Amino acid sequence: MLYYKEKVNMNYNLRNARFLMPNGIEEEQGFHFSKTYSLEKPYEYDPKHVINEITKIKECDYLELGVDQGHTFDHIKNVKLKHGIDPFGASENITHRMTSQMFFSMNEYFFNNTYDLIFIDAIHLFPVVQQEIHDSLKILNDNGLLVLHDTCPNKESSQKILYSDFEKILNDVLCCEEKERLKWHENTKKNQPVGYNGDVWKNAAWYRSNTDYTVFSIPDACISIISKKKMKSFEHKSKIKNLTFEKMTWGLYYNCFHQIMNPFTFDYFVENISKELL
Ligand SMILES: C[S@@+](CC[C@H](N)C(=O)[O-])C[C@H]1O[C@@H](n2cnc3c(N)ncnc32)[C@H](O)[C@@H]1O
């Protein structure tokens, strides 16, 4: 119900006015409410399409957290180094059979690897991903990029975090019983269980709102990108500042999608990414 109230309020918003957003968040001037995105649009691209556009332009050392069956990992081309982390994934190409948390610790002590491109796609819970981003930024080369998956849910239930769903993940996905795990994951999209995107969108929104990194999204592929280097083509001036976890409600996401997620089409991304990386 709150969502509808917020929506009605938003209809009164005027261009170039300073006004109060849902949750009493004050927004910068120059906001345009017009949406070029329908959140109901199906995802047309996979993360591998986005990642391969990057590796086409720039030779990368690549790291993937959460490989599973290798739908992305096994198809990444033109990389100098390719490391995939997953304790239980089915792909034979996984290089480190451990959790990402274990990997970051081992890397700090022993491996000392750094990467140009890190794809984060393991457990889709805000606090876990927040830690993975923090650790990834430490081993990301200066012009490097972080790619986060599942940041553009198209309905409220897809990003709702319920303990019962994560209990299912703990019991079925994070176990050595490959059959059970695959059954769960293969059916995820068909059955659309609550929480299949998780609340990773909040990680992208948080970084966009609280840091100077360039953060933008490609909803066509349900991903967001965090760049250490400023990327002019993907900057969007108007953004909401100082978001906290409590302020990041579905109402805010839905009504202020452009500002908090900074979306671009896949075609725009392909046209513009090369000038930012070369
Ligand atoms: C959504 S799937 C990965 C999908 C894959 N990246 C792709 O594009 O097809 C999530 C995977 O993360 C793995 N995982 C869960 N917790 C993890 C952790 N703490 N560290 C690394 N991987 C984890 C699971 O075993 C599962 O295979």
PDBQT file of the ligand as one rigid body, heavy atoms in Angstrom, charges set to zero:
ROOT
HETATM    1  C1  LIG A 301      23.656 -17.793  -9.167  1.00  0.00    +0.000 C 
HETATM    2  S1  LIG A 301      24.783 -19.106  -9.111  1.00  0.00    +0.000 S 
HETATM    3  C2  LIG A 301      26.099 -18.547 -10.150  1.00  0.00    +0.000 C 
HETATM    4  C3  LIG A 301      25.702 -18.435 -11.574  1.00  0.00    +0.000 C 
HETATM    5  C4  LIG A 301      26.845 -18.205 -12.546  1.00  0.00    +0.000 C 
HETATM    6  N1  LIG A 301      27.658 -17.064 -12.219  1.00  0.00    +0.000 N 
HETATM    7  C5  LIG A 301      26.296 -18.008 -13.936  1.00  0.00    +0.000 C 
HETATM    8  O1  LIG A 301      26.419 -16.917 -14.514  1.00  0.00    +0.000 OA
HETATM    9  O2  LIG A 301      25.704 -18.969 -14.455  1.00  0.00    +0.000 OA
HETATM   10  C6  LIG A 301      25.426 -18.957  -7.512  1.00  0.00    +0.000 C 
HETATM   11  C7  LIG A 301      26.560 -19.898  -7.182  1.00  0.00    +0.000 C 
HETATM   12  O3  LIG A 301      27.233 -19.317  -6.080  1.00  0.00    +0.000 OA
HETATM   13  C8  LIG A 301      27.775 -20.345  -5.308  1.00  0.00    +0.000 C 
HETATM   14  N2  LIG A 301      28.033 -19.808  -3.972  1.00  0.00    +0.000 N 
HETATM   15  C9  LIG A 301      27.204 -19.696  -2.932  1.00  0.00    +0.000 A 
HETATM   16  N3  LIG A 301      27.807 -19.145  -1.884  1.00  0.00    +0.000 NA
HETATM   17  C10 LIG A 301      29.060 -18.862  -2.281  1.00  0.00    +0.000 A 
HETATM   18  C11 LIG A 301      30.188 -18.272  -1.654  1.00  0.00    +0.000 A 
HETATM   19  N4  LIG A 301      30.121 -17.846  -0.399  1.00  0.00    +0.000 N 
HETATM   20  N5  LIG A 301      31.314 -18.134  -2.372  1.00  0.00    +0.000 NA
HETATM   21  C12 LIG A 301      31.375 -18.563  -3.654  1.00  0.00    +0.000 A 
HETATM   22  N6  LIG A 301      30.350 -19.134  -4.294  1.00  0.00    +0.000 NA
HETATM   23  C13 LIG A 301      29.213 -19.282  -3.616  1.00  0.00    +0.000 A 
HETATM   24  C14 LIG A 301      26.727 -21.463  -5.340  1.00  0.00    +0.000 C 
HETATM   25  O4  LIG A 301      27.348 -22.730  -5.118  1.00  0.00    +0.000 OA
HETATM   26  C15 LIG A 301      26.164 -21.313  -6.749  1.00  0.00    +0.000 C 
HETATM   27  O5  LIG A 301      26.733 -22.254  -7.613  1.00  0.00    +0.000 OA
ENDROOT
TORSDOF 0
